[in-house]
Amino acid sequence: MSKRGFALMDRERLRELARRGGKAVHAKGKAHEWDREQARANGRKGGLAVSANRAHMRELSRRAHEKQEADLAEAIERATAPDGRPS
């Protein structure tokens, strides 16, 4: 199947069209603006989708733990170094 329409355009051209469309809709006053409840509900929906992937959540937790350990080791090294900088 060959590409047609927007699929044929380069990324910069698509970005320019999207930018113009966004400006036009805001100028007309027809742009959707999120209220606090909509933002909250959609943020929750996205969070539930991400957290449903247990392997992904496990990986995020592992990375955070490794970073925390590295930061603690660096702080201890800095505190015990004579000039206050890691060796």
C-alpha positions as CSV (number, residue, x, y, z in Angstrom):
1,M,0.0,0.0,0.0
2,S,1.4,3.4,-1.0
3,K,1.4,6.4,1.3
4,R,-1.2,9.1,0.6
5,G,-2.2,12.5,2.0
6,F,-0.5,13.4,5.3
7,A,1.6,10.3,5.2
8,L,3.5,11.7,2.2
9,M,4.4,15.0,3.9
10,D,7.6,15.5,5.7
11,R,7.6,16.0,9.5
12,E,8.3,19.8,9.3
13,R,5.4,20.4,6.9
14,L,3.1,18.4,9.2
15,R,4.3,20.4,12.3
16,E,3.6,23.7,10.5
17,L,0.1,22.6,9.5
18,A,-0.6,21.5,13.1
19,R,0.8,24.8,14.5
20,R,-1.4,26.8,12.1
21,G,-4.5,24.7,13.0
22,G,-3.8,25.2,16.7
23,K,-3.5,29.0,16.3
24,A,-6.7,29.2,14.2
25,V,-8.8,27.2,16.6
26,H,-7.6,29.3,19.6
27,A,-8.3,32.5,17.7
28,K,-11.8,31.4,17.0
29,G,-12.3,30.5,20.7
30,K,-13.2,26.9,19.8
31,A,-10.2,25.2,21.3
32,H,-10.8,22.6,24.0
33,E,-9.4,23.7,27.3
34,W,-9.1,21.2,30.1
35,D,-10.7,21.9,33.4
36,R,-9.3,20.6,36.6
37,E,-11.5,17.5,36.8
38,Q,-10.9,16.5,33.2
39,A,-7.1,16.8,33.7
40,R,-7.3,14.8,36.9
41,A,-9.5,12.0,35.3
42,N,-7.2,11.7,32.3
43,G,-4.1,11.7,34.3
44,R,-5.5,8.9,36.4
45,K,-6.4,7.0,33.3
46,G,-2.9,7.3,31.9
47,G,-1.4,6.3,35.3
48,L,-3.6,3.2,35.5
49,A,-2.6,2.2,31.9
50,V,1.1,2.5,32.7
51,S,0.9,0.8,36.1
52,A,-0.9,-2.1,34.6
53,N,2.4,-3.1,32.9
54,R,4.0,-4.8,35.9
55,A,7.3,-5.4,34.2
56,H,7.6,-1.7,33.3
57,M,6.8,-0.7,36.9
58,R,9.4,-3.2,38.3
59,E,12.0,-1.7,36.0
60,L,11.2,1.9,37.1
61,S,11.4,0.8,40.7
62,R,14.8,-0.9,40.1
63,R,16.2,2.2,38.4
64,A,15.0,4.5,41.2
65,H,16.5,2.2,43.8
66,E,19.9,2.1,42.0
67,K,19.9,5.9,41.6
68,Q,19.1,6.3,45.3
69,E,21.9,4.0,46.3
70,A,24.4,5.8,44.0
71,D,23.4,9.2,45.3
72,L,23.8,8.0,48.9
73,A,27.2,6.5,48.2
74,E,28.3,9.8,46.6
75,A,27.0,11.9,49.5
76,I,28.9,9.6,52.0
77,E,32.1,9.9,49.9
78,R,31.8,13.6,49.7
79,A,31.2,14.0,53.4
80,T,34.2,11.8,54.3
81,A,36.6,13.4,51.8
82,P,39.1,15.9,53.3
83,D,38.3,18.7,50.8
84,G,34.6,17.9,50.6
85,R,34.8,16.6,47.0
86,P,34.7,13.0,45.9
87,S,38.1,11.5,45.2
